[in-house]
């Protein structure tokens, strides 16, 4: 602002220039530039806040779910139902992916020479049940989340029962695999 106001009268590159405050008739041009900038800054900031609130209200671009990633205490969601629901959805998806990997591993073990095909079929069936349970739990949590959101205008949903069911299925699968891998113990 100081340079713009006090720039000496000159002709750089044959363009006549003179400081804003050096105009003999009117010397408050810098004030009007500052007022113009502040007014537009306020308008832009108000628009930014309004857009952010609309994004939060309607969960555009998964903004509410993405907040869980940036939370310092993301492992503690006792008072944050949205975080609890989001973590449950993510966990069930991860369990489903791990079960798919386990099914592939069992398939490779079953095709190896000298493999126990009866035990492999039993483990494959257990894994298929677990995968279906993970999908069902995830869909149930998603439906519960949507129902609670539409009924009360809030977000959330307790997913601990679904997670407990998945943990029991995982323990059963782990026990079955241990029996196949180490039959002499």
Secondary structure in CASP SS format (residue, H / E / C, confidence):
PFRMAT SS
TARGET T0000
AUTHOR 0000-0000-0000
METHOD secondary structure of the structure
MODEL  1
X C 1.00
X H 1.00
X H 1.00
X H 1.00
X H 1.00
X H 1.00
X C 1.00
X C 1.00
X C 1.00
X E 1.00
X E 1.00
X E 1.00
X C 1.00
X C 1.00
X E 1.00
X E 1.00
X E 1.00
X C 1.00
X C 1.00
X H 1.00
X H 1.00
X H 1.00
X C 1.00
X C 1.00
X C 1.00
X C 1.00
X C 1.00
X C 1.00
X H 1.00
X H 1.00
X H 1.00
X H 1.00
X H 1.00
X H 1.00
X H 1.00
X H 1.00
X H 1.00
X H 1.00
X H 1.00
X H 1.00
X H 1.00
X H 1.00
X H 1.00
X H 1.00
X H 1.00
X H 1.00
X H 1.00
X H 1.00
X H 1.00
X H 1.00
X H 1.00
X H 1.00
X H 1.00
X H 1.00
X H 1.00
X H 1.00
X H 1.00
X C 1.00
X C 1.00
X H 1.00
X H 1.00
X H 1.00
X H 1.00
X H 1.00
X H 1.00
X H 1.00
X H 1.00
X H 1.00
X H 1.00
X H 1.00
X C 1.00
X C 1.00
X C 1.00
X C 1.00
X C 1.00
X C 1.00
X C 1.00
X C 1.00
X C 1.00
X C 1.00
X H 1.00
X H 1.00
X H 1.00
X H 1.00
X H 1.00
X H 1.00
X H 1.00
X H 1.00
X H 1.00
X H 1.00
X H 1.00
X H 1.00
X H 1.00
X H 1.00
X H 1.00
X H 1.00
X H 1.00
X H 1.00
X H 1.00
X H 1.00
X H 1.00
X H 1.00
X H 1.00
X H 1.00
X H 1.00
X H 1.00
X H 1.00
X H 1.00
X H 1.00
X H 1.00
X C 1.00
X C 1.00
X C 1.00
X C 1.00
X C 1.00
X C 1.00
X H 1.00
X H 1.00
X H 1.00
X H 1.00
X H 1.00
X H 1.00
X H 1.00
X H 1.00
X H 1.00
X H 1.00
X H 1.00
X H 1.00
X H 1.00
X H 1.00
X H 1.00
X H 1.00
X H 1.00
X H 1.00
X H 1.00
X H 1.00
X H 1.00
X H 1.00
X H 1.00
X H 1.00
X H 1.00
X H 1.00
X H 1.00
X H 1.00
X H 1.00
X H 1.00
X H 1.00
X H 1.00
X H 1.00
X H 1.00
X H 1.00
X H 1.00
X C 1.00
X C 1.00
X C 1.00
X C 1.00
X C 1.00
X C 1.00
X C 1.00
X H 1.00
X H 1.00
X H 1.00
X H 1.00
X H 1.00
X H 1.00
X H 1.00
X H 1.00
X H 1.00
X H 1.00
X H 1.00
X H 1.00
X H 1.00
X H 1.00
X H 1.00
X H 1.00
X H 1.00
X H 1.00
X H 1.00
X H 1.00
X H 1.00
X H 1.00
X C 1.00
X C 1.00
X C 1.00
X C 1.00
END
